[in-house]
Amino acid sequence: MNPDLARLQPYPFERLRQLCLGVSPAPTFREIRLSIGEPQHATPILIQQALAEHLAGLAQYPNTQGTRGVREAIGQWIARRYAVPLLDVETQVLPVNGSREALFAFAQTVIDRTRPQAKVVCPNPFYQIYEGAALLAGAEPIYLNTLPENGFAMDWTALAESVWRDVQLVYVCSPANPTGNVMTLESWRALFALADRHDFVIASDECYSEIYSDENAPPLGALTAAKQLGRDDYRHLVVFSSLSKRSNVPGLRSGFVAGDAEVLKKFLLYRTYHGGAMNPAVQAASIAAWNDEAHVQDNRRRYAEKFAAVTPLIARHLPCTIPDAGFYLWAKTPIADTEFARQLLQQKNVAVLPGSYLGRVADGINPGENFIRLALVTSLEDCIEAAHRINDFCLSL
Ligand SMILES: Cc1ncc(COP(=O)(O)O)c(C=O)c1O
């Protein structure tokens, strides 16, 4: 067997399950789950209809590159959303089966095992796929702590030049899971300069980009940043996006990658062998989804309502602020995050994710320790009810 499989860590939800073995939640309360970041707003009918109307496509093998139609819909969405000229949809855009598989497969494409000590930088705490992808590509993950004292931003100066020399791939997550931080233009400028100097590729995970509070201030995307910095060819950059959160279709498995044409040519080659073609009915549903913004605005409004109602309640006892974007509250706990999560489940039947499960020890600390992640995915009423129960629990500590 592949020995690198033994280097994979148990997934955070498996660790949560283990933590809560033997816990019997108080029967007086019904369960409210804020632990998993699975969107629960309804899937728009227009997407369901498009899917149903194109089931005849199941009779054909899809092409890995996707139809020109789906690439054009994605390309036009990118141009509208990111205020960039239309990308070349033959070379700079590819549909993928959700961003998760693409983020994983990307490391397998990019990492050159013949170069010694291949390194992959990722934020800490982070979405666990980055680490697994790096390990199975034979690279060493380098964890860059994102800390409250600098607003959870990535501090590129924290890594020594000797480390950057071996870096082949950098994962960034903006808006970040779990902290909600959005990268600034200045941070992009610094990262692009490093990518040019050390010849690495940037994978920009933007799957939360469409969940934000101010309709007039969407989060800065990497493609916009590149354009504003005069990088019209998007060299060294590939953006990963998804319909899962934007359009409430986590089961559809649909997203895209876009950016550096040379890198994407290799990624398409990899995907042809790996088997990354998108189901034709899913391609049709994706076109319908990318072409419609009304449902996305409605979705955003619902999250904004939840953040406005819940954040002040939670912040009474657990310091936290409304994130730049995304649907998580990242809240500080007065006791160990694992103990907090376990006791909260036991006493109030509210499930949250211990922050330490999303982090690794780097520079002597696990920056997720003493934080919990609350996914505001359930209804407004349940989010408010959970916040009240959390407050009662905190008063009892
Ligand atoms: C940061 C981040 N990236 C990527 C994904 C994958 O999303 P999908 O595969 O549904 O596009 C998730 C899912 O929760 C996530 O939190």
Ligand as a Chemical Component Dictionary entry (heavy atoms), coordinates in Angstrom:
data_LIG
# 
_chem_comp.id                   LIG 
_chem_comp.type                 NON-POLYMER 
_chem_comp.pdbx_formal_charge   0 
_chem_comp.three_letter_code    LIG 
# 
loop_
_chem_comp_atom.comp_id 
_chem_comp_atom.atom_id 
_chem_comp_atom.alt_atom_id 
_chem_comp_atom.type_symbol 
_chem_comp_atom.charge 
_chem_comp_atom.model_Cartn_x 
_chem_comp_atom.model_Cartn_y 
_chem_comp_atom.model_Cartn_z 
_chem_comp_atom.pdbx_ordinal 
LIG C1 C1 C 0 -12.216 26.058 2.350  1  
LIG C2 C2 C 0 -12.964 25.072 1.555  2  
LIG N1 N1 N 0 -12.553 24.810 0.311  3  
LIG C3 C3 C 0 -13.187 23.912 -0.453 4  
LIG C4 C4 C 0 -14.294 23.232 -0.001 5  
LIG C5 C5 C 0 -14.927 22.206 -0.906 6  
LIG O1 O1 O 0 -16.144 22.567 -1.371 7  
LIG P1 P1 P 0 -16.774 21.876 -2.676 8  
LIG O2 O2 O 0 -15.973 20.649 -2.972 9  
LIG O3 O3 O 0 -18.165 21.571 -2.309 10 
LIG O4 O4 O 0 -16.642 22.888 -3.762 11 
LIG C6 C6 C 0 -14.767 23.471 1.288  12 
LIG C7 C7 C 0 -15.939 22.731 1.780  13 
LIG O5 O5 O 0 -16.413 22.856 2.859  14 
LIG C8 C8 C 0 -14.083 24.418 2.091  15 
LIG O6 O6 O 0 -14.481 24.691 3.334  16 
# 
loop_
_chem_comp_bond.comp_id 
_chem_comp_bond.atom_id_1 
_chem_comp_bond.atom_id_2 
_chem_comp_bond.value_order 
_chem_comp_bond.pdbx_ordinal 
LIG C1 C2 SING 1  
LIG C2 N1 SING 2  
LIG C2 C8 DOUB 3  
LIG N1 C3 DOUB 4  
LIG C3 C4 SING 5  
LIG C4 C5 SING 6  
LIG C4 C6 DOUB 7  
LIG C5 O1 SING 8  
LIG O1 P1 SING 9  
LIG P1 O2 DOUB 10 
LIG P1 O3 SING 11 
LIG P1 O4 SING 12 
LIG C6 C7 SING 13 
LIG C6 C8 SING 14 
LIG C7 O5 DOUB 15 
LIG C8 O6 SING 16 
# 
